[in-house]
């Protein structure tokens, strides 16, 4: 039976020697992608020779355990994003979308419902607190335009860059199970699931508070994770 308290010295990519470190500290190094298969290590004992990581059964077992139990399976170096920054990024993205939505909606209103625009202007000058109600056709168009804008905004930026403008500002990114930016199909699926959650008063998003990987409904649907950039 292998001793559990053996310490190791590690040779870094820079050729320098680090350690001695025990298995628990090495576990942290694996999570940070500082060590793993191919890393040269030796026992902290006089005359011990340098050998590849995989020559030590306890290090192979440690590596396998980290890959299985890490926040993103098979990607121990990724760090799950804190919920506070995710909420802040999502709120900021909605503000950006609103800024884009207003001129688009205004242009459509002039093109499709000029009479309603005139009525709204007249009503606003006479009774500013009682503008005319939006016609059903106009409300449907407004919702379709907004939903399409949300879908293209989130899906487009995530497929192209793995992050929206707000996520880039707050150093977050979206990845799939391989640790790469999601595909166009996966990004679109994630965006549509997010819109579904928004129409349910954001309730499906609260699931992120109840799982260790902090994945919301749309993350489970698309197979994605939000991690530190």
C-alpha positions in Angstrom: 0.0 0.0 0.0 1.3 3.4 -1.0 2.1 5.9 1.8 -0.4 8.8 1.8 2.0 11.5 3.1 4.7 11.3 0.4 6.0 14.7 -0.9 7.2 15.5 -4.3 9.5 18.0 -6.1 8.2 19.3 -9.4 10.1 20.6 -12.4 8.3 23.4 -14.0 8.2 24.4 -17.7 10.9 27.0 -17.0 13.3 24.2 -15.8 13.1 25.3 -12.2 12.5 23.0 -9.3 9.5 23.6 -7.1 8.6 22.0 -3.8 8.5 19.8 -1.9 4.7 19.7 -2.0 2.3 17.1 -0.7 -0.6 15.6 -2.6 -3.2 18.1 -1.4 -1.1 21.0 -2.7 -0.5 19.2 -5.9 -4.3 18.9 -6.2 -4.5 22.6 -6.3 -1.7 22.8 -8.9 -3.6 20.4 -11.1 -6.8 22.6 -10.9 -4.7 25.6 -11.9 -3.2 23.6 -14.8 0.3 24.1 -13.3 1.0 20.3 -13.3 -0.3 17.1 -14.9 0.5 14.4 -17.4 4.0 14.9 -18.7 5.2 17.0 -15.8 8.5 15.8 -14.4 8.4 15.0 -10.7 10.5 13.1 -8.1 10.1 12.0 -4.6 11.4 14.3 -1.9 14.0 11.7 -0.9 17.8 11.6 -1.3 18.9 10.2 -4.7 15.3 10.0 -6.1 15.3 10.3 -9.9 13.1 12.6 -12.0 10.2 10.7 -13.7 7.1 11.6 -15.6 3.9 12.3 -13.6 2.3 9.1 -14.9 4.9 6.9 -13.3 3.5 7.5 -9.8 0.1 5.7 -9.2 -1.0 8.2 -6.6 -0.4 11.1 -8.9 -2.4 9.4 -11.7 -5.2 8.8 -9.2 -5.1 12.4 -8.0 -5.3 13.7 -11.6 -8.2 11.4 -12.4 -10.1 12.6 -9.3 -9.5 16.2 -10.1 -10.8 15.8 -13.6 -14.0 14.0 -12.4 -14.8 16.4 -9.5 -13.7 19.7 -11.0 -16.3 22.4 -11.7 -16.2 21.7 -15.4 -15.7 17.9 -16.0 -12.4 17.3 -17.7 -11.3 21.0 -17.4 -9.8 21.4 -14.0 -8.2 24.7 -14.8 -11.5 26.6 -15.4 -12.9 28.6 -12.5 -16.7 29.0 -12.3 -17.8 32.6 -12.3 -19.3 34.1 -9.2 -23.0 34.8 -9.3 -22.6 38.5 -8.4 -20.6 39.2 -11.5 -22.9 37.1 -13.7 -25.9 39.1 -12.5 -24.0 42.4 -13.1 -23.0 41.3 -16.6 -26.5 40.2 -17.5 -28.0 43.5 -16.3 -25.4 45.4 -18.2 -26.2 43.4 -21.4 -29.9 44.2 -21.0 -29.0 47.9 -20.9 -26.9 47.5 -24.1 -29.8 45.7 -25.8 -32.3 48.4 -24.7 -30.0 51.1 -26.2 -30.0 49.1 -29.5 -33.7 48.4 -29.3 -35.0 52.0 -29.0 -33.8 53.3 -32.4 -34.8 50.0 -34.1 -38.3 50.1 -32.7 -38.7 53.8 -33.4 -37.7 53.2 -37.1 -40.2 50.3 -37.3 -42.9 52.4 -35.7 -42.5 55.2 -38.3 -42.4 52.6 -41.1 -45.3 50.3 -40.0 -47.5 52.4 -37.7 -47.1 56.0 -38.7 -50.7 56.9 -37.4 -49.9 55.5 -34.0 -46.7 57.6 -33.8 -48.7 60.7 -34.6 -51.4 59.8 -32.1 -48.7 59.2 -29.4 -47.1 62.6 -30.1 -50.4 64.4 -29.9 -51.5 62.5 -26.8 -48.2 63.1 -25.1 -48.5 66.9 -25.6 -52.1 67.0 -24.4 -52.2 64.3 -21.7 -48.6 63.2 -21.0 -49.7 60.7 -18.4 -52.2 58.9 -20.6 -50.6 57.9 -23.9 -52.7 55.8 -26.3 -52.5 52.1 -25.9 -50.3 50.2 -28.4 -52.4 48.3 -31.0 -52.2 44.5 -30.7 -50.3 44.3 -34.0 -47.8 46.8 -32.7 -47.4 44.9 -29.4 -46.7 41.7 -31.3 -44.2 43.4 -33.5 -42.5 45.0 -30.5 -42.1 41.7 -28.7 -40.9 39.9 -31.8 -38.3 42.6 -32.5 -37.1 42.6 -28.9 -36.9 38.8 -28.7 -35.0 38.6 -32.0 -32.6 41.3 -30.8 -32.0 39.5 -27.6 -31.4 36.2 -29.4 -29.0 37.6 -32.0 -27.2 39.7 -29.4 -26.4 36.8 -27.0 -26.0 34.1 -29.6 -23.9 36.2 -32.0 -21.4 37.4 -29.4 -21.1 34.1 -27.7 -20.6 32.1 -30.9 -18.1 34.7 -32.2 -16.2 35.5 -29.0 -17.5 33.3 -26.2 -18.6 36.4 -24.3 -20.9 39.3 -24.7 -19.6 42.9 -24.3 -20.7 43.0 -20.7 -19.0 39.6 -19.9 -15.9 40.9 -21.6 -15.9 44.0 -19.3 -16.4 41.9 -16.2 -13.9 39.2 -17.3 -16.3 36.3 -17.8 -16.8 33.9 -20.7 -19.1 31.1 -21.8 -17.6 27.7 -22.6 -18.9 24.3 -23.6 -17.8 21.0 -21.9 -14.6 21.0 -23.8 -13.6 24.4 -22.4 -14.1 26.2 -25.8 -16.5 28.9 -26.8 -19.9 27.4 -27.7 -20.8 26.6 -31.3 -23.3 28.8 -33.2 -26.0 26.1 -32.7 -25.3 25.8 -29.0 -25.2 29.6 -28.6 -28.6 30.0 -30.3 -30.1 27.3 -28.2 -28.7 29.0 -25.1 -30.1 32.3 -26.2 -33.6 30.9 -26.9 -33.7 29.2 -23.5 -32.7 32.5 -21.9 -35.6 34.3 -23.6 -37.9 31.5 -22.4 -36.6 32.2 -18.8 -37.2 35.9 -19.2 -40.8 35.4 -20.2 -41.2 33.3 -17.0 -40.2 36.3 -14.9 -36.5 35.1 -14.7 -37.5 32.3 -12.4 -35.6 29.5 -14.2 -32.4 31.6 -13.8 -32.6 31.2 -10.0 -31.6 27.6 -10.4 -28.0 28.9 -10.6 -28.2 29.5 -6.8 -28.9 25.9 -6.0 -26.1 23.9 -7.9 -22.4 23.9 -7.2 -21.5 24.8 -10.9 -23.9 27.8 -10.7 -25.5 26.9 -14.0 -28.9 28.5 -14.8 -31.6 26.8 -16.9 -30.2 27.9 -20.2 -26.8 26.6 -19.3 -28.2 23.1 -18.7 -30.2 23.3 -22.0 -27.1 24.3 -24.0 -24.5 22.3 -22.1 -22.5 25.5 -21.2 -20.7 27.0 -18.2 -19.9 30.6 -17.3 -16.3 30.8 -16.1 -13.6 33.4 -15.3 -12.0 34.8 -18.4 
